[in-house]
C-alpha cells in the first residue's frame, strides 16, 4: 500500500438501520485501531522457558476515533442520538487502497470545544460492539 491522502480514511454511520451509510460530517482526523488480548499458557514444560500463547484465544476489539468541526448536519445529530440512546449501529471505516471494515460500534465519548475566536470542534471515540467484517478492495 503506497502513500494515501488522510482525507480518504472515512468513517461512515448507518443513518437509518437499512444499510445506508453516510460519512460522518466535519471530520478532519480519523483513526482505527485493532487489538487482540493474548492468553498466556506458559508452563514449566515450555521450551527454554519461553512464553507460550494460545492461538485464536482472547478478546478481539477495535476502536475508532475522530475529530473535526461541528457542522450540525444529519450525521452530527445522529451521533448525538446514538450516544444518548446507547445504541450500537453499524459503522464503516473506509481504508484507502486496503478495504472496508464494517460492524456495530458504540460511541463511548463525544467532546465539544470551541474558543471565542475559532470554530466549534468535536472529538468522538467508538468501541466495537460485535463481530467485524473486512472487505478488501
N, C-alpha and C positions, 0 to 999 in steps of 0.2 A: 504494500500500500504506500503510494507516494504521498507527498505533502498535499494537504487539503485545506480549504478555507474553513475556519472555525465556524463561520455563519451557516455552514451546511450541516452541522450537527444539530438536528432538530428534535425537540420534544413535542409530541402531539398528544392530545387528550381526546377520548371518545366523548363527544358532547352530549349525545342522547342515548347511548347504550345500544345503538344499532350498527356500530362499526364505522360510523362517520367520524374520522379523525381530523382535527384541526390543530395547526401549530399554535402553541401557547404564545400569545402575543407579547411583544415588547422585550423578549429575552435578548440579552447581549452576550451572556456567557452561559454555557451548559456543560454538564459533566455527568458521566455514568460510571459507576464502579461495580465490579463483581467481586464477591467474596465467597469463600468456602472454608468452613471450620474443619480442622483436622481432628482425627480420632487417634490418639496415641495408644498403640498396642505393644509397646516395648516391654520385654520381659528379661529375666536373667539369661534366657537362651538366645536372645537377639545377637546376631553375628557381630562380633567385635565390639559389642556394647553400643552399637549404633541404634538410633531411634528408628522405630518402625511405625508406619502409618497405615491404617485400614483403608484400602482403596474403596471409593464410592460411598464412604460413610460421611457423616457430618451434615450440617445445615448449609445450604447454598442461599445466598441472598444477593440482592442488587440494590444500589442506591442511585437516585437521580437528584441532581441539584441544579439550580439555575438562578440567575439574577438578571434584572433588566429594569426597564422603565414602565411605570404604571400607565396603561392606555385605556382602562375602563372599557374593554371590549368584551365580547361574549366569553372568551376563554378566561379572562380575569374574573368575571362574575362566576363562571363555572368552578374555577379553582377555589374561590371562597366558599361556595356551596359544598364542594367535596370535603373541604376541611371541616366546616362546622357541622355537617351531617355525618361525618365519619365514614364516608363512602370509600370503596376501593374499586374505582372504574378501571378500564383498560387504558393504558398509555402505550405509545410507540416512541421509540428512540431511533431516529434515522442516523446511522453512522456512515458517512460518505465513503463510497467505494469499498464498503465492508459488508453492511447488511442492516436489517431491521430487527430490533428487539421489541417484543410485544408481550404484555401481560398486565395483571392487576397490580396497582400500586396505591399506597395510602399516603396522602400528603401529611407529613409529620410536623412541618413548620412552615409558616409564612411570616415574613418580616417586612414591614413597610418603613421607609425612611424618606427624609427629604430635608432640605435646608432652604432658608428664606430666599436664596438666590440661585436655586437649582431645581432640577426636575424631581418629581416623586419617583422613588425606586422601590423595588421589592426583591426579596430573595425567598426561594422556597426549596424545600427538601422533601423527597419522597422515598419510601421504603417498599420493596417488593412485598406483595401480599398473596403470593401463589406462584405456581409454575410459570416460567417464562419460555417463550419460543424465540428462535432465531432463524431468520430467513436471509441467506446470503444473496448478495446482488451480483 
